[in-house]
Amino acid sequence: MEVKILSGWSNPGGSTTAFINLTNLLNSNGVPCIFYGAHDWHLDKCSAGTFDQYRPHKDDILISHFIKVNPICKKHIYSCHEKGITPLNSMDLSIYNYIVFVNEDQRKWHNVKCDSVIIPNVYDNLKKNIKQDSSKGTAAVIGSIDTNKQTHVSIGKALDLGFKEVLLFGKITDDSYFINKVKPLLSEKVKFKGYLENKQEIYDSVEAVFLSSKSEVDPLVKGECYLTGTKFYGNKNTNKGNKPSTKEEVFNKWVRVFNS
């Protein structure tokens, strides 16, 4: 048996991080897995390939995401990481054996009638370190910089609460939004740091993290704050989800789906 993950999005983002970590988790437990994506960012982070390198096989277990494929495989699982776009109950799901959601709230929203299961995301190996001295009074806004994340709202909240410095970590995925809403706020106190792959370094350097998204399924940032002992300031859309599950718990849930 080989597990192949095929995603229409493999640039930085919550789903990409989750699939990279899942790929590494499966391989470390003796389950061969390769993550094929539409972009190149994931290629050096796990056993990975590009779309043109993907070869279906009748004995594969395929996990697909953000793309519609009808390949030759033993079992086809759709891993859903979205909510608020298109409900799955409006789509033809007959090509899937299972739908995997990350939490119950998301499953209720999609309201599918086929077999489905809840399996939380796999988190990075983060820990509670002693915070750097400079972290006191320093806040971070972590994630893609776009309209949905409302980066400008998070900046305003952090400044209103008296944080001396606000650091922005993430890729700009909406140029117009950045130019009109975020760039005017940059100053000696508000600094754009770009995308930093070393998450432990980010969390060690800040006291708090702000997330003001219009829509979230199960914010990785919230779970990462829990793992690193970092204060989390969210809103009604981000104050959801459960505490991160252990890697063993997540692995066992996936294996049960594979073997069912």
C-alpha positions as CSV (number, residue, x, y, z in Angstrom):
1,M,0.0,0.0,0.0
2,E,1.2,3.5,-0.8
3,V,-0.5,6.7,0.1
4,K,-0.5,9.6,-2.3
5,I,-1.6,13.1,-1.5
6,L,-2.7,15.2,-4.4
7,S,-3.5,18.9,-3.7
8,G,-4.4,21.8,-5.9
9,W,-2.6,24.1,-3.4
10,S,0.9,23.5,-2.1
11,N,2.2,27.0,-1.5
12,P,2.4,28.2,2.1
13,G,-0.8,27.8,4.0
14,G,-2.6,25.8,6.7
15,S,-3.5,22.9,4.4
16,T,0.0,22.6,2.9
17,T,1.6,22.5,6.3
18,A,-0.9,19.9,7.4
19,F,-0.2,17.7,4.4
20,I,3.6,18.1,4.8
21,N,3.3,17.0,8.4
22,L,1.0,14.2,7.5
23,T,3.4,12.9,4.9
24,N,6.3,12.9,7.3
25,L,4.2,11.3,10.0
26,L,3.1,8.4,7.8
27,N,6.6,7.8,6.4
28,S,8.1,7.9,9.9
29,N,5.6,5.2,10.9
30,G,6.4,2.9,8.0
31,V,3.5,3.9,5.7
32,P,4.9,5.0,2.3
33,C,3.5,8.4,1.4
34,I,4.2,11.1,-1.3
35,F,2.7,14.6,-1.4
36,Y,2.1,15.9,-5.0
37,G,1.2,19.5,-5.3
38,A,0.4,22.2,-7.8
39,H,3.2,24.5,-6.5
40,D,6.9,24.0,-5.6
41,W,7.0,25.2,-2.0
42,H,6.4,21.8,-0.4
43,L,9.1,19.9,-2.4
44,D,12.0,20.1,0.0
45,K,9.9,19.6,3.2
46,C,8.7,16.0,2.8
47,S,8.6,13.1,0.3
48,A,7.1,15.1,-2.5
49,G,6.6,15.6,-6.2
50,T,4.9,17.8,-8.7
51,F,1.7,17.0,-10.6
52,D,3.5,15.8,-13.7
53,Q,5.4,13.3,-11.5
54,Y,2.2,11.7,-10.2
55,R,1.4,8.2,-11.4
56,P,-1.8,6.5,-10.3
57,H,-1.8,2.8,-9.4
58,K,-4.7,0.5,-8.6
59,D,-3.3,-0.3,-5.1
60,D,-2.9,3.3,-4.1
61,I,-4.8,5.1,-1.3
62,L,-5.3,8.6,-2.7
63,I,-5.9,11.6,-0.5
64,S,-7.0,14.5,-2.7
65,H,-7.6,18.2,-1.8
66,F,-8.8,21.3,-3.7
67,I,-8.8,19.5,-7.0
68,K,-11.2,17.1,-8.7
69,V,-9.6,13.9,-9.9
70,N,-11.0,10.5,-10.8
71,P,-8.0,8.3,-10.9
72,I,-7.3,4.6,-10.7
73,C,-6.8,3.7,-7.0
74,K,-7.9,1.3,-4.2
75,K,-9.5,4.0,-2.1
76,H,-10.1,7.7,-2.7
77,I,-10.3,10.1,0.3
78,Y,-11.1,13.8,0.0
79,S,-9.4,15.8,2.7
80,C,-11.4,19.0,3.3
81,H,-9.7,22.1,4.8
82,E,-12.1,24.7,3.7
83,K,-15.4,26.2,4.8
84,G,-17.4,29.1,3.4
85,I,-16.5,28.5,-0.3
86,T,-18.6,25.8,-1.9
87,P,-20.5,23.3,0.3
88,L,-19.6,19.8,-0.6
89,N,-23.2,18.7,-0.5
90,S,-23.7,20.6,-3.8
91,M,-21.1,18.5,-5.5
92,D,-20.9,14.9,-6.8
93,L,-19.1,13.0,-4.1
94,S,-19.6,9.5,-5.6
95,I,-15.9,9.3,-6.6
96,Y,-14.8,9.4,-2.9
97,N,-14.9,6.6,-0.4
98,Y,-14.5,9.0,2.6
99,I,-14.5,12.7,3.3
100,V,-12.1,13.7,6.1
101,F,-12.9,17.0,8.0
102,V,-10.8,18.6,10.6
103,N,-13.6,19.3,13.1
104,E,-17.3,18.8,13.7
105,D,-18.3,22.4,13.0
106,Q,-16.8,22.1,9.5
107,R,-18.6,18.8,8.8
108,K,-22.0,20.3,9.9
109,W,-21.5,23.2,7.5
110,H,-20.8,21.0,4.5
111,N,-23.7,18.6,5.5
112,V,-22.6,15.7,3.4
113,K,-24.6,12.4,3.3
114,C,-21.7,10.1,2.5
115,D,-19.2,8.5,4.9
116,S,-17.1,11.1,6.7
117,V,-14.8,11.2,9.7
118,I,-13.0,13.9,11.8
119,I,-9.2,13.8,11.8
120,P,-7.4,16.9,13.2
121,N,-4.4,18.4,11.5
122,V,-0.8,17.3,12.3
123,Y,1.2,20.2,13.9
124,D,4.8,21.1,13.6
125,N,7.1,20.0,16.4
126,L,6.8,23.2,18.5
127,K,7.5,23.5,22.2
128,K,7.3,25.9,25.1
129,N,10.7,27.5,25.3
130,I,11.7,30.4,27.6
131,K,10.7,33.5,25.7
132,Q,13.4,35.9,24.5
133,D,13.7,39.1,26.6
134,S,12.7,41.1,23.6
135,S,9.4,39.2,23.3
136,K,7.9,41.3,26.2
137,G,5.5,43.8,24.6
138,T,6.0,42.3,21.1
139,A,3.0,41.0,19.2
140,A,2.8,39.1,15.9
141,V,0.3,38.7,13.1
142,I,1.0,35.3,11.4
143,G,-0.4,34.1,8.2
144,S,-1.2,35.1,4.6
145,I,-1.7,38.8,4.2
146,D,-5.1,39.1,2.5
147,T,-8.7,40.3,2.9
148,N,-9.9,37.2,4.7
149,K,-7.1,37.3,7.3
150,Q,-7.8,41.1,8.0
151,T,-4.2,41.8,8.9
152,H,-5.0,45.4,9.4
153,V,-7.5,44.6,12.0
154,S,-5.0,42.5,14.0
155,I,-2.5,45.3,13.8
156,G,-5.0,47.8,15.2
157,K,-6.0,45.5,18.0
158,A,-2.4,44.9,19.0
159,L,-1.6,48.6,19.1
160,D,-4.8,49.4,21.0
161,L,-3.8,46.9,23.7
162,G,-0.5,48.8,24.1
163,F,2.0,46.4,22.4
164,K,5.2,48.3,21.7
165,E,5.9,46.4,18.4
166,V,3.9,44.4,15.9
167,L,5.6,42.0,13.6
168,L,3.9,40.7,10.4
169,F,5.0,37.2,9.4
170,G,3.5,35.8,6.1
171,K,3.3,36.0,2.4
172,I,1.4,38.7,0.6
173,T,-1.3,36.9,-1.3
174,D,-3.4,39.9,-2.1
175,D,-1.3,42.8,-3.4
176,S,-4.2,45.3,-3.6
177,Y,-5.2,44.6,0.0
178,F,-1.6,45.0,1.2
179,I,-1.1,48.3,-0.6
180,N,-4.3,49.8,0.5
181,K,-4.8,48.4,4.0
182,V,-1.5,47.2,5.4
183,K,1.3,49.2,3.9
184,P,0.0,52.6,5.3
185,L,0.2,51.1,8.8
186,L,3.9,50.1,8.5
187,S,6.2,52.1,10.8
188,E,8.9,51.8,13.4
189,K,6.3,49.9,15.5
190,V,4.7,47.8,12.8
191,K,7.2,45.8,10.7
192,F,6.7,43.5,7.8
193,K,9.0,40.5,8.2
194,G,7.8,38.3,5.4
195,Y,7.5,34.5,5.5
196,L,9.8,32.8,8.0
197,E,9.9,29.0,7.9
198,N,11.3,28.6,11.4
199,K,8.0,28.9,13.4
200,Q,9.7,28.1,16.7
201,E,11.9,31.2,16.2
202,I,8.8,33.3,15.6
203,Y,6.9,32.1,18.7
204,D,10.0,32.4,20.9
205,S,10.3,36.1,19.9
206,V,6.8,37.3,20.6
207,E,4.5,37.6,23.6
208,A,1.2,37.3,21.7
209,V,-0.3,36.5,18.4
210,F,-3.4,38.2,16.8
211,L,-5.7,36.6,14.3
212,S,-8.8,38.4,13.0
213,S,-9.9,36.3,10.0
214,K,-13.4,36.6,8.5
215,S,-13.5,32.8,8.2
216,E,-11.4,29.9,9.6
217,V,-11.9,26.2,9.9
218,D,-9.4,25.2,12.6
219,P,-6.7,27.9,12.9
220,L,-3.2,26.4,13.0
221,V,-2.0,29.6,14.6
222,K,-4.2,29.1,17.6
223,G,-2.9,25.6,18.1
224,E,0.7,26.7,17.7
225,C,0.1,29.4,20.3
226,Y,-1.1,26.6,22.7
227,L,2.0,24.5,22.0
228,T,4.4,27.3,22.5
229,G,2.7,29.0,25.5
230,T,2.0,32.2,23.5
231,K,-1.0,34.4,24.2
232,F,-3.6,34.2,21.5
233,Y,-6.0,37.0,20.6
234,G,-8.7,35.9,18.1
235,N,-12.3,36.7,17.2
236,K,-15.6,34.8,17.0
237,N,-14.3,33.2,13.7
238,T,-10.9,32.1,15.1
239,N,-11.8,31.1,18.7
240,K,-12.8,27.6,17.6
241,G,-11.2,24.2,17.2
242,N,-9.7,21.8,19.7
243,K,-6.3,21.6,21.4
244,P,-3.8,19.9,19.1
245,S,-4.0,16.1,19.1
246,T,-0.9,14.0,19.6
247,K,0.8,12.6,16.4
248,E,0.0,9.1,17.6
249,E,-3.7,9.9,17.9
250,V,-3.8,11.4,14.4
251,F,-1.8,8.6,12.8
252,N,-4.1,6.0,14.3
253,K,-7.2,7.7,13.0
254,W,-5.8,7.9,9.4
255,V,-4.8,4.2,9.6
256,R,-8.4,3.3,10.6
257,V,-9.7,5.1,7.5
258,F,-7.1,3.4,5.3
259,N,-8.1,0.0,6.6
260,S,-11.8,0.4,6.7
